[in-house]
Amino acid sequence: PETHGSVEQLIDQMNLWNVDQATIIAAQIEHNPTNNVYVAAAVQKYMGRLHQFADVDSVWSATYHRPGAAKRMEAAVNQFNPKGFTHYISAGDDGTWLNTQEGMDFFKVAAEAKLIASIACYPHHQAAIRRIAEKFPAMPILCHHMSGLKADEQPPYDKLEQVLKSSEHPNIYLKLSGFAYVANEKDKAEYPYLNARWIYRRCYEKFGKRMVWGSDYPVASLFMTYQQSLEAFRKHCDFVSPEDKPFILGGTLNALLNR
């Protein structure tokens, strides 16, 4: 636990596989309640290589969807000066809170601070996320790990259709990551996850270069190496055009960060 998620391990992997910069999605989960502070220090130590997305009111927090969310977002902005924030939504949550006045105030602070919203969500949350995208069209919204889609979904593909519908909003982006999560339960270690490729293809057809590759490091090491998390996309998602691959591998996110 002391070294599994260390910034030095991350930098070493980035150096090995020629990754110039990375966003760190903070998660103040379980035995890691000061992750925002740790990541802020890492960003200062490796200036120019790392960017912080601060964890604000995620599902494991005692303040999850409690009154005062906007004030807590403001406090995080003032303390960490992040490039974005991350908010993990419970799978059992119907997403209603996101569109309440409290929820909208929460996102308004982020939008006014020009943050990128990095949302860990599921397909049934997409309708609520679309309403946020409409309310704050200048705020980019990145949905984690293909928004929780699964390769074993059966017709009529209601969950997939919910995610694809969100591609109609130009400020909603999809993280092309989490291959082991998208794969069938029995195939979580079956690199290069060819059984899950149809999900990535369908989403690419709609989102195009509004997809953003992510390593999911260090959690990905439960299933594959850092290099494999890269090559699962770069080598094995052969349906992506050569013109779009550089955007998905960094160009799109770099543009958002520089904005």
Solvent accessible surface area in square Angstrom, and as a share of the most:
residue,aa,sasa,rsa
1,P,152,0.96
2,E,152,0.68
3,T,86,0.50
4,H,92,0.41
5,G,44,0.43
6,S,19,0.12
7,V,10,0.06
8,E,82,0.37
9,Q,74,0.33
10,L,22,0.11
11,I,14,0.07
12,D,70,0.36
13,Q,36,0.16
14,M,0,0.00
15,N,85,0.43
16,L,100,0.50
17,W,75,0.26
18,N,132,0.68
19,V,23,0.13
20,D,110,0.57
21,Q,78,0.35
22,A,19,0.15
23,T,33,0.19
24,I,30,0.15
25,I,49,0.25
26,A,0,0.00
27,A,20,0.15
28,Q,56,0.25
29,I,61,0.31
30,E,146,0.65
31,H,183,0.82
32,N,60,0.31
33,P,89,0.56
34,T,87,0.51
35,N,19,0.10
36,N,7,0.04
37,V,81,0.47
38,Y,95,0.36
39,V,3,0.02
40,A,24,0.19
41,A,62,0.48
42,A,4,0.03
43,V,24,0.14
44,Q,119,0.53
45,K,130,0.55
46,Y,46,0.18
47,M,132,0.59
48,G,46,0.44
49,R,66,0.24
50,L,3,0.01
51,H,24,0.11
52,Q,6,0.03
53,F,1,0.00
54,A,0,0.00
55,D,8,0.04
56,V,6,0.04
57,D,11,0.06
58,S,0,0.00
59,V,56,0.32
60,W,77,0.27
61,S,35,0.23
62,A,104,0.81
63,T,44,0.26
64,Y,41,0.16
65,H,31,0.14
66,R,141,0.52
67,P,96,0.60
68,G,30,0.29
69,A,0,0.00
70,A,23,0.18
71,K,146,0.62
72,R,62,0.23
73,M,0,0.00
74,E,78,0.35
75,A,57,0.45
76,A,10,0.08
77,V,30,0.17
78,N,115,0.59
79,Q,123,0.55
80,F,33,0.14
81,N,127,0.65
82,P,11,0.07
83,K,82,0.35
84,G,0,0.00
85,F,1,0.00
86,T,0,0.00
87,H,0,0.00
88,Y,52,0.20
89,I,6,0.03
90,S,34,0.22
91,A,57,0.44
92,G,76,0.74
93,D,25,0.13
94,D,103,0.53
95,G,1,0.01
96,T,87,0.50
97,W,32,0.11
98,L,0,0.00
99,N,41,0.21
100,T,51,0.30
101,Q,131,0.58
102,E,65,0.29
103,G,0,0.00
104,M,30,0.13
105,D,52,0.27
106,F,0,0.00
107,F,2,0.01
108,K,102,0.43
109,V,33,0.19
110,A,0,0.00
111,A,26,0.20
112,E,120,0.54
113,A,38,0.30
114,K,171,0.73
115,L,7,0.03
116,I,5,0.03
117,A,0,0.00
118,S,0,0.00
119,I,3,0.01
120,A,13,0.10
121,C,5,0.03
122,Y,82,0.31
123,P,7,0.04
124,H,96,0.43
125,H,0,0.00
126,Q,1,0.00
127,A,36,0.28
128,A,5,0.04
129,I,1,0.01
130,R,20,0.07
131,R,122,0.45
132,I,2,0.01
133,A,1,0.01
134,E,108,0.49
135,K,124,0.53
136,F,22,0.09
137,P,94,0.59
138,A,84,0.65
139,M,3,0.01
140,P,9,0.05
141,I,2,0.01
142,L,3,0.01
143,C,1,0.00
144,H,10,0.05
145,H,41,0.18
146,M,0,0.00
147,S,0,0.00
148,G,21,0.20
149,L,1,0.00
150,K,89,0.38
151,A,11,0.08
152,D,79,0.41
153,E,28,0.12
154,Q,126,0.56
155,P,89,0.56
156,P,104,0.65
157,Y,63,0.24
158,D,94,0.49
159,K,120,0.51
160,L,0,0.00
161,E,85,0.38
162,Q,66,0.29
163,V,0,0.00
164,L,9,0.04
165,K,98,0.42
166,S,0,0.00
167,S,12,0.08
168,E,122,0.55
169,H,29,0.13
170,P,105,0.66
171,N,13,0.07
172,I,1,0.00
173,Y,21,0.08
174,L,1,0.00
175,K,20,0.09
176,L,0,0.00
177,S,1,0.01
178,G,7,0.07
179,F,8,0.03
180,A,2,0.02
181,Y,60,0.23
182,V,1,0.00
183,A,3,0.02
184,N,34,0.17
185,E,134,0.60
186,K,168,0.71
187,D,21,0.11
188,K,42,0.18
189,A,75,0.58
190,E,103,0.46
191,Y,67,0.25
192,P,29,0.18
193,Y,2,0.01
194,L,97,0.48
195,N,52,0.27
196,A,0,0.00
197,R,68,0.25
198,W,76,0.27
199,I,0,0.00
200,Y,1,0.00
201,R,100,0.37
202,R,76,0.28
203,C,0,0.00
204,Y,29,0.11
205,E,111,0.50
206,K,116,0.49
207,F,7,0.03
208,G,18,0.18
209,K,94,0.40
210,R,50,0.18
211,M,0,0.00
212,V,6,0.04
213,W,28,0.10
214,G,21,0.21
215,S,20,0.13
216,D,33,0.17
217,Y,46,0.18
218,P,34,0.21
219,V,63,0.36
220,A,4,0.03
221,S,57,0.36
222,L,129,0.64
223,F,53,0.22
224,M,15,0.07
225,T,78,0.45
226,Y,9,0.03
227,Q,65,0.29
228,Q,56,0.25
229,S,3,0.02
230,L,7,0.03
231,E,23,0.10
232,A,1,0.01
233,F,0,0.00
234,R,99,0.36
235,K,133,0.56
236,H,46,0.20
237,C,1,0.01
238,D,97,0.50
239,F,33,0.14
240,V,6,0.04
241,S,36,0.23
242,P,107,0.68
243,E,121,0.54
244,D,29,0.15
245,K,38,0.16
246,P,83,0.52
247,F,85,0.35
248,I,1,0.00
249,L,58,0.29
250,G,31,0.30
251,G,33,0.31
252,T,14,0.08
253,L,27,0.13
254,N,63,0.32
255,A,59,0.46
256,L,12,0.06
257,L,22,0.11
258,N,115,0.59
259,R,171,0.62
